[in-house]
Each structure stands twice: as C-alpha cells, then as structure tokens.
C-alpha cells in the first residue's frame, strides 16, 4: 500500500469504517518460524527500523531475551525506515495480517492510535513495567486520556554537533554557540578554515525530514507549527526562524541544504549540524576529528522537539501473542537493558534507573557528549499537534523549507502556502482528534 494512500485512510475515517479491518478480529502473523533450539515457544514478531550498529544492538537484546527464558521467542524482522514500517504495518492490516510489535515513529503511532489498531497497554503493566519505571516526559507522550498506547524505546532529540578541530583552527571556544545569533557571528571565522578545497560552511540543513529539527527552531524564535490543530506556521515566530535560515544560506553563504548533513559533517565539510542524539555513537566512530556536542541554540526562547521511535503492540493479535509480547516489553524496561541500548546507540535512556547503570555512567565519564544529550532532555517537549496527527504534515513543512533553501523564496510567502495545506490536513483529522485526544 502506498504511503500516501495509507496516511489518507488513517487521517480520515477509521480503517474499520472503511472496511479494511475489524477491530476485534484476530490476524495471522507474518511468515517465519521458531528455530528448533527455541521450540514450543510462543512466537512474537517484532518489526523494526534499525540497521547498522543500531540493528546489531537490537539483535543482541533480542538474543539475550530469547536465551533468558523458555516461553517466548521474539523474531526481529527489519522493515526499513520509520515510514517503511508504518507503510508495511498498514498494508499488513489490510491483508488481515499483523506483526505483534512494531517500531512506530513520533509521527506515525498517532495514526494507528486514532484508527484503533493499537492495543492499550495499561492492563499489562507490572511493578517492573509501567509509568513508575519510564522517564516521565517520554512515557507521557504515548498516554491519551489515561491509557498508554505505546512505550518509549529509541527516543531522541536533536543536538548540535560541532567539529572541534575546525573550531580550534577558527579560534573559537570549544563549546556550542548559545544562541543562533552567536552561531551566525562565528560563520566568518569558520569560513577561513579550508575543507575539501574550499571554505568550510558553518551549518548544513537537511533536505528530507528537516522539519523535525525546525520544529524546535520555530519554538526558539517564539513561534509554533500549531496550537492544537490550529495552524500558526505562517505567524511571526516561525517566519523569523525561516528567515534566519534563508539569510544563512543565501545572504551570508554560510549554510546549505544537504542530502545527508551527517555524511558531510563526518567528512569534515561542514562545521556544525543539528542531528539526532541517536547518532552519537556512530558519529563518534565515523568522524575524522574530535566531535563536540551541545544544546541546540536558543534565541528568544529555548525548547527542542522529542522524536524517535516507540514500540506499539497491535490490537489484532491473539491474547497469547499479546501476553508474550508484553513479556518482551517488560524485559526491555529492565534498567540494564535500557542502559545497554543507550550505550550502543546514543538514544536517550527511557528508563530512569538506567542512568545508575555502571556501564552508562562510565560511558558518560569517558565521553561527556552522552551526558549532554541526556541533560538537554530537560528542555525538550512533545511536538505541535499538526505535525503529529496531520497526514503528511511533516512532508508539507520540509517541502516548504526546501523552497527556502534552494530557491531563496521568502519564508512569509512559503509558510502562507504551507499553512493553507496544513489547514486542510487538520480538517481531515479534526473529528477523530477531537473525539479521541481532547
């Protein structure tokens, strides 16, 4: 099923109402089998979006779980990106098939919740798995009207990465700039540093999905994407944030739009970038220079957006599969396992007690960057509702940003057009949002 088709279904009438699924029906699992070594166990299919080092960390956690008990076998099935997972879960539900657990991003779990495809989790909570265990802010993002619809797992915020060597050559302090104005003032000095045979650029903006980082930038300039579903991206604060970025690209020639800011940064072509804390481990390994990190700069205000993936349980599975899946979720909530995930990836520790784990403490002592990422969570908050609940709202926003970066279009004009499209998107989901969220 095409992404746009699914998201359109999910934003309008429910999947059940459209004839695609029955809320109480029991669906089959995706193909697979339990290895002989784990015979006679309940099989749990877990769809994930993590490859590379992060995928290896998932595999280690799942292997540890499978070896720790005799009743449940979890099978990891990698499905691609966050959007890929959402598309495939939707297609599976249409085909009357469902994974038991799936990684759902900050802007996809809401669509499944609105359409009653997720199993409410409160009934599965225990002393070792529930509200008291998880980081309050991250756990609370999945709670609607007192019921939990997913649990945090690979949660992150943007963080400012900087090239320590470049800063030293430019005569700048070994820290992240505290405000966007300060960052801009450092650009001329950084441009004196040579990188790849040309002057080093100060900042790279993401071509795709840069609207996640820009969410926080809008708050930092005093604006918002929306208040509830009432769109405000065309108002002063958001326009000011867009204008700051336009000037950096076109007037100052200090920034640019990149297909992959992280690749350019790791190769020493750009001095700074906003990128997920979930890339800390890999960036530290890939970069050809010492990597520094700091809070995302403020301006007239502070605040950053949370993001990343949580784990949802599908509603259309057997009671036996639900109980088995809950056993695995409880395992992931153990402090040792949560700490392992953070140390291997850079994602935030979603379990409070994980921060007392000796391995995580040692990692922070050896590499203070990880401690900065955790500390910055204090100023993080959930994103504005239009981006979370609106069908393709994120695509509309980052497409608008692309116009600013590539065409030098005035942000006021761009965001006026984006706001009209977001208004229509908000209208599509308004009834379900008011019924199920407010």
C-alpha positions as CSV (number, residue, x, y, z in Angstrom):
1,X,0.0,0.0,0.0
2,X,1.4,3.4,-0.9
3,X,2.4,5.7,1.9
4,X,0.1,8.5,0.8
5,X,-2.8,6.1,0.4
6,X,-2.4,4.7,3.9
7,X,-1.9,8.1,5.6
8,X,-5.0,9.3,3.8
9,X,-7.0,6.4,5.2
10,X,-5.6,6.9,8.6
11,X,-6.3,10.6,8.7
12,X,-9.9,10.3,7.7
13,X,-12.5,7.6,8.5
14,X,-11.2,4.7,10.5
15,X,-9.7,1.6,8.9
16,X,-12.5,-0.4,10.3
17,X,-15.1,2.0,9.0
18,X,-13.6,1.8,5.5
19,X,-13.9,-1.9,5.6
20,X,-10.2,-2.5,5.8
21,X,-10.1,-4.2,9.3
22,X,-12.2,-5.3,12.1
23,X,-11.1,-4.0,15.5
24,X,-11.7,-7.3,17.3
25,X,-10.6,-9.7,14.5
26,X,-7.5,-11.9,15.1
27,X,-5.0,-11.7,12.3
28,X,-2.2,-14.1,11.3
29,X,1.5,-13.4,11.8
30,X,3.9,-12.5,9.1
31,X,5.8,-15.6,7.7
32,X,8.6,-17.1,9.8
33,X,9.2,-19.9,12.2
34,X,10.7,-20.7,15.6
35,X,14.1,-22.3,15.4
36,X,14.4,-25.8,16.8
37,X,16.5,-24.5,19.6
38,X,13.6,-22.4,20.8
39,X,10.9,-25.0,20.0
40,X,7.4,-25.0,21.7
41,X,7.5,-21.3,22.4
42,X,5.1,-18.5,21.6
43,X,6.4,-16.6,18.6
44,X,6.4,-12.8,18.7
45,X,7.2,-10.9,15.5
46,X,8.9,-7.6,16.1
47,X,9.1,-5.2,13.1
48,X,12.0,-2.7,13.4
49,X,13.6,0.1,11.5
50,X,17.1,-0.1,12.8
51,X,20.0,-1.3,10.7
52,X,23.8,-1.0,11.1
53,X,25.2,-0.7,14.6
54,X,21.7,0.1,16.0
55,X,20.3,-3.1,14.3
56,X,23.1,-5.1,15.9
57,X,22.2,-3.7,19.3
58,X,18.5,-4.7,18.8
59,X,19.6,-8.2,17.8
60,X,21.8,-8.6,20.9
61,X,18.9,-7.5,23.1
62,X,16.5,-9.9,21.4
63,X,19.1,-12.7,21.6
64,X,19.5,-12.1,25.3
65,X,15.8,-12.2,25.9
66,X,15.4,-15.4,23.9
67,X,18.1,-17.1,26.0
68,X,16.8,-15.8,29.3
69,X,13.5,-17.8,29.4
70,X,11.7,-20.8,27.9
71,X,8.3,-19.5,26.9
72,X,8.6,-16.8,24.3
73,X,10.7,-16.4,21.1
74,X,11.0,-13.0,19.6
75,X,11.8,-12.8,15.9
76,X,13.2,-9.5,14.6
77,X,12.2,-8.5,11.1
78,X,13.9,-5.4,9.7
79,X,11.5,-3.4,7.6
80,X,13.4,-0.2,6.6
81,X,12.9,3.3,7.7
82,X,10.2,4.6,10.1
83,X,8.0,5.4,7.2
84,X,8.6,2.0,5.7
85,X,7.5,0.3,8.9
86,X,4.3,2.4,9.0
87,X,3.5,1.6,5.4
88,X,4.1,-2.2,5.9
89,X,2.1,-2.3,9.1
90,X,-0.8,-0.6,7.3
91,X,-0.5,-3.0,4.3
92,X,-0.4,-6.0,6.7
93,X,-3.6,-4.9,8.4
94,X,-5.4,-4.6,5.1
95,X,-4.2,-8.1,4.3
96,X,-5.5,-9.3,7.7
97,X,-2.0,-10.0,9.0
98,X,-0.2,-8.2,11.8
99,X,3.2,-8.2,13.5
100,X,2.9,-8.4,17.2
101,X,5.1,-5.4,18.0
102,X,6.3,-2.6,15.7
103,X,8.6,0.4,16.0
104,X,6.4,3.4,15.3
105,X,7.9,6.9,15.0
106,X,6.9,10.1,16.6
107,X,4.7,11.0,13.6
108,X,3.2,7.5,12.8
109,X,2.0,6.0,16.0
110,X,-0.8,8.6,16.3
111,X,-2.4,7.5,13.1
112,X,-2.6,3.8,14.3
113,X,-4.0,5.0,17.6
114,X,-6.7,7.1,16.0
115,X,-7.8,4.1,14.0
116,X,-7.8,1.7,16.9
117,X,-5.1,-0.5,15.5
118,X,-3.0,-0.4,18.8
119,X,-3.5,-2.5,21.9
120,X,-4.0,-0.4,25.1
121,X,-1.1,-1.3,27.4
122,X,-2.3,-0.5,30.9
123,X,-3.5,-4.0,31.6
124,X,-0.1,-5.4,31.0
125,X,1.8,-3.1,33.4
126,X,3.6,-4.6,36.4
127,X,5.9,-3.3,39.1
128,X,8.8,-3.6,36.7
129,X,7.0,-2.3,33.6
130,X,4.8,0.8,33.8
131,X,4.6,4.5,34.5
132,X,6.9,4.5,37.5
133,X,9.7,2.8,35.5
134,X,10.0,5.1,32.5
135,X,11.2,8.6,32.0
136,X,8.1,10.6,32.8
137,X,8.2,13.0,29.8
138,X,8.9,10.4,27.2
139,X,6.4,7.9,28.6
140,X,3.7,10.5,28.9
141,X,3.8,11.3,25.1
142,X,2.1,7.9,24.5
143,X,-0.6,8.4,27.1
144,X,-4.0,9.6,25.9
145,X,-6.9,10.0,28.3
146,X,-5.1,7.9,30.9
147,X,-4.3,5.0,28.6
148,X,-0.9,4.1,27.2
149,X,-0.7,3.2,23.5
150,X,3.0,2.6,23.1
151,X,6.2,2.7,25.2
152,X,9.3,4.7,24.5
153,X,12.3,2.9,23.1
154,X,14.6,4.7,20.7
155,X,13.8,8.2,21.7
156,X,15.9,11.2,20.9
157,X,16.1,14.9,20.5
158,X,18.2,16.9,18.0
159,X,21.5,18.0,19.4
160,X,24.1,20.4,18.0
161,X,27.2,18.5,16.7
162,X,30.4,20.6,16.1
163,X,33.9,19.9,14.7
164,X,36.3,20.6,17.5
165,X,39.3,20.8,15.1
166,X,37.6,23.3,12.9
167,X,36.6,25.4,15.9
168,X,40.2,25.4,17.2
169,X,41.5,26.5,13.8
170,X,39.0,29.3,13.6
171,X,40.0,30.5,17.1
172,X,36.5,29.8,18.5
173,X,35.7,28.5,22.0
174,X,35.4,24.7,22.5
175,X,31.6,24.8,23.0
176,X,28.4,25.0,21.1
177,X,27.1,28.5,20.4
178,X,24.4,29.5,22.9
179,X,22.2,31.4,20.5
180,X,21.5,31.4,16.8
181,X,22.8,34.9,16.7
182,X,26.1,33.8,18.2
183,X,26.3,30.9,15.8
184,X,25.8,33.3,12.8
185,X,28.6,35.6,14.1
186,X,31.0,32.6,14.2
187,X,30.4,31.9,10.5
188,X,33.0,34.3,9.0
189,X,35.8,32.8,11.2
190,X,34.8,29.2,10.2
191,X,34.8,30.2,6.6
192,X,38.6,30.8,6.9
193,X,39.1,27.1,7.5
194,X,39.6,25.1,4.4
195,X,37.6,21.9,3.9
196,X,37.7,19.8,0.7
197,X,39.5,22.6,-1.2
198,X,37.0,25.3,-0.3
199,X,35.9,27.4,2.7
200,X,34.2,25.4,5.4
201,X,30.5,26.0,5.6
202,X,29.0,26.8,9.1
203,X,25.8,24.7,9.0
204,X,24.0,22.1,6.9
205,X,20.2,21.9,6.7
206,X,18.6,18.5,6.0
207,X,16.8,18.2,2.7
208,X,14.4,15.5,3.9
209,X,12.8,15.5,7.4
210,X,14.4,18.7,8.4
211,X,11.0,19.8,9.7
212,X,11.8,17.8,12.9
213,X,14.8,20.0,13.7
214,X,12.9,23.1,12.5
215,X,10.1,22.4,15.0
216,X,12.5,23.3,17.8
217,X,13.9,26.2,15.8
218,X,10.4,27.7,15.5
219,X,9.9,27.5,19.3
220,X,13.3,29.1,19.8
221,X,12.2,32.1,17.7
222,X,8.9,32.3,19.7
223,X,6.6,30.6,17.2
224,X,4.8,27.2,16.8
225,X,3.6,25.0,14.0
226,X,0.2,24.9,15.5
227,X,-1.9,25.3,18.7
228,X,-3.8,22.1,18.8
229,X,-4.7,21.7,15.1
230,X,-5.0,25.4,14.6
231,X,-2.1,26.2,12.2
232,X,0.3,29.0,13.2
233,X,3.3,28.3,11.0
234,X,2.6,31.5,9.0
235,X,2.9,33.7,12.1
236,X,5.8,35.8,13.3
237,X,8.0,33.3,15.2
238,X,8.0,30.6,12.5
239,X,8.6,33.2,9.8
240,X,11.5,34.6,11.8
241,X,13.1,31.2,12.1
242,X,12.7,30.6,8.4
243,X,14.2,34.0,7.6
244,X,17.2,33.3,9.8
245,X,17.9,30.1,7.8
246,X,17.3,31.8,4.5
247,X,19.8,34.5,5.3
248,X,22.4,31.9,6.4
249,X,22.1,30.2,3.0
250,X,21.6,33.0,0.5
251,X,22.8,36.2,2.1
252,X,25.7,35.0,4.2
253,X,26.6,31.9,2.1
254,X,27.4,30.1,5.3
255,X,24.9,27.3,5.2
256,X,23.3,25.0,2.6
257,X,20.8,22.2,2.1
258,X,22.4,18.8,2.3
259,X,21.2,15.4,1.2
260,X,22.9,14.0,4.3
261,X,24.2,16.5,6.8
262,X,25.7,13.7,8.9
263,X,27.8,12.4,6.0
264,X,29.0,15.9,5.2
265,X,29.8,16.6,8.8
266,X,31.6,13.3,9.3
267,X,33.8,14.1,6.2
268,X,34.7,17.5,7.7
269,X,32.9,19.6,5.1
270,X,30.7,21.5,7.5
271,X,31.4,22.7,11.0
272,X,28.0,22.1,12.6
273,X,24.7,20.3,12.2
274,X,21.5,19.6,14.1
275,X,21.1,15.8,14.2
276,X,19.6,13.1,16.4
277,X,21.2,12.1,19.7
278,X,20.6,8.6,18.3
279,X,23.6,9.1,16.0
280,X,26.1,9.9,18.8
281,X,27.8,6.5,18.8
282,X,28.1,6.2,15.0
283,X,29.1,9.8,14.5
284,X,31.9,9.5,17.1
285,X,33.2,6.5,15.2
286,X,32.8,7.8,11.7
287,X,34.1,11.4,12.1
288,X,37.8,12.0,11.2
289,X,38.1,14.6,14.0
290,X,37.0,15.0,17.7
291,X,33.3,15.6,17.8
292,X,31.7,18.1,20.3
293,X,28.1,18.4,21.1
294,X,26.0,21.0,22.9
295,X,22.4,22.1,23.4
296,X,20.6,23.3,20.3
297,X,21.0,27.1,20.5
298,X,18.2,29.3,21.8
299,X,17.2,32.8,20.6
300,X,14.2,34.5,22.2
301,X,13.2,31.2,23.8
302,X,14.5,27.6,24.3
303,X,13.0,24.2,23.6
304,X,13.6,21.2,21.4
305,X,11.4,18.5,20.0
306,X,11.4,15.0,21.1
307,X,11.5,12.4,18.4
308,X,12.5,8.8,17.5
309,X,10.6,5.6,17.9
310,X,8.4,3.8,20.4
311,X,7.0,0.3,20.4
312,X,3.4,-0.4,19.8
313,X,1.5,-3.7,20.2
314,X,-1.0,-4.5,17.5
315,X,-4.6,-5.0,18.6
316,X,-5.5,-7.7,16.0
317,X,-3.4,-10.5,17.5
318,X,-4.3,-13.3,19.9
319,X,-4.3,-13.0,23.6
320,X,-1.4,-15.4,23.9
321,X,0.7,-13.3,21.5
322,X,-0.2,-10.1,23.4
323,X,0.9,-11.6,26.7
324,X,4.1,-12.9,25.1
325,X,4.8,-9.5,23.6
326,X,4.3,-7.8,26.9
327,X,6.9,-10.1,28.5
328,X,9.4,-8.8,26.0
329,X,8.5,-5.2,26.6
330,X,9.0,-5.7,30.3
331,X,12.4,-7.2,29.5
332,X,13.4,-4.1,27.6
333,X,12.3,-1.9,30.5
334,X,14.9,-3.5,32.8
335,X,17.5,-0.8,33.7
336,X,20.4,-2.9,32.5
337,X,18.8,-3.5,29.1
338,X,17.7,0.1,28.7
339,X,21.3,1.3,29.6
340,X,22.8,-1.2,27.0
341,X,20.6,0.3,24.3
342,X,21.8,3.8,25.2
343,X,25.5,2.9,25.4
344,X,25.4,1.2,22.0
345,X,23.4,3.8,20.1
346,X,23.2,7.2,21.8
347,X,19.4,7.1,22.1
348,X,18.2,8.6,25.4
349,X,17.8,6.2,28.4
350,X,14.0,5.8,28.6
351,X,14.1,4.0,31.9
352,X,15.0,6.3,34.8
353,X,17.1,3.7,36.7
354,X,19.2,3.1,33.6
355,X,21.2,6.2,34.5
356,X,22.5,4.5,37.5
357,X,23.9,1.6,35.4
358,X,27.7,1.4,35.8
359,X,28.3,0.9,32.1
360,X,26.3,4.0,31.2
361,X,28.0,6.0,34.0
362,X,31.4,5.0,32.6
363,X,30.4,5.9,29.1
364,X,29.3,9.4,30.2
365,X,32.6,9.8,32.1
366,X,34.6,8.7,29.1
367,X,32.5,10.6,26.6
368,X,30.7,13.6,28.1
369,X,28.7,14.0,24.9
370,X,26.3,11.4,26.1
371,X,25.7,13.3,29.3
372,X,24.9,16.4,27.3
373,X,22.3,14.6,25.3
374,X,20.6,13.4,28.5
375,X,20.8,16.8,30.2
376,X,19.2,18.5,27.2
377,X,16.0,16.4,27.7
378,X,15.1,18.9,30.4
379,X,14.1,21.5,27.8
380,X,12.5,19.0,25.4
381,X,8.8,18.8,24.7
382,X,6.3,17.0,22.5
383,X,5.9,18.4,19.0
384,X,2.9,20.5,17.9
385,X,-0.2,18.6,17.2
386,X,-0.5,19.3,13.4
387,X,2.9,17.6,12.8
388,X,2.0,14.6,14.9
389,X,-1.6,14.0,13.8
390,X,-1.8,15.5,10.3
391,X,-1.4,13.3,7.3
392,X,1.8,14.2,5.6
393,X,2.1,17.5,7.6
394,X,5.8,16.8,8.0
395,X,6.2,16.4,4.2
396,X,4.4,19.7,3.6
397,X,6.7,21.5,6.1
398,X,10.0,20.2,4.8
399,X,9.0,20.7,1.2
400,X,8.4,24.4,2.1
401,X,11.8,24.5,3.8
402,X,13.3,23.1,0.5
403,X,11.9,26.1,-1.3
404,X,13.6,28.5,1.1
405,X,16.9,26.7,0.9
406,X,17.1,26.1,-2.9
407,X,15.0,28.9,-4.4
408,X,15.6,31.7,-1.9
409,X,11.8,32.1,-1.6
410,X,10.7,34.4,1.2
411,X,9.6,32.4,4.3
412,X,6.5,34.5,4.8
413,X,5.3,33.5,1.3
414,X,6.3,29.9,1.7
415,X,4.7,29.4,5.1
416,X,1.5,31.2,4.0
417,X,1.1,28.5,1.3
418,X,2.1,25.7,3.7
419,X,-0.4,26.9,6.3
420,X,-3.2,26.6,3.8
421,X,-2.3,23.0,3.1
422,X,-1.9,22.2,6.8
423,X,-5.3,23.7,7.5
424,X,-6.8,21.2,5.0
425,X,-4.8,18.4,6.6
426,X,-6.0,19.4,10.0
427,X,-9.6,19.4,8.8
428,X,-9.3,15.8,7.6
429,X,-8.4,14.6,11.1
430,X,-10.3,17.1,13.2
431,X,-13.2,14.8,14.1
432,X,-11.1,11.9,15.2
433,X,-8.7,14.2,17.1
434,X,-11.5,15.9,19.0
435,X,-13.1,12.6,19.8
436,X,-10.1,10.5,20.8
437,X,-7.5,13.1,22.0
438,X,-9.2,16.1,23.5
